[in-house]
């Protein structure tokens, strides 16, 4: 499913979803959404995002959400992200914040049980019901302690309620948007996120290595693995101290 198609679909479901519980500020009246992005950056982790007050409150969860009742995983609260970013699946170029490959691993609506989202966030305890494509059921996030200056708040995400059904190996590396694996998202390289641009996601044509007939024949003879399209850093404008001469 393409991004455009997906966006159209999302808007459709949003307008028909029941109003979220509690006060929702702003004009939007829909169940708040959550997204989990699988992110192969310097290290592989999952970014868990909850829509609150027009942004995604975000946690980096190295091991992903636990599935067995009573299990706890570390979740480090990170910068808020734009709602637009929640739909992003593709690559982030080298040298940019979060450089690597991003998959929309799961998405759906969530409810804050027994309170409104912001109240839960502020109190440091959030009992959530997730209604995702993969994850359904209850989880609880608890803030461990108030961070010292400059530290990121550390939370624990716990599986509460029942065990979540086990995911198949295939599902563990399958996009909720496009069914692609991380490897495929990286190799196809059809969308890039440039955090330093005003237009957020730029669609690029898949980059394919140029291969001559001779190179192909040679590759065949030497039994080299077929070359995968590799990430090629796009050329950027660079500030120069000197004016061009002439
Ligand atoms: Mn991340």
Boltz pocket constraint, residues with backbone or C-beta under 6 A from the ligand:
constraints:
  - pocket:
      binder: B
      contacts: [[A, 39], [A, 41], [A, 45], [A, 46], [A, 47], [A, 60], [A, 98]]
      max_distance: 6.0
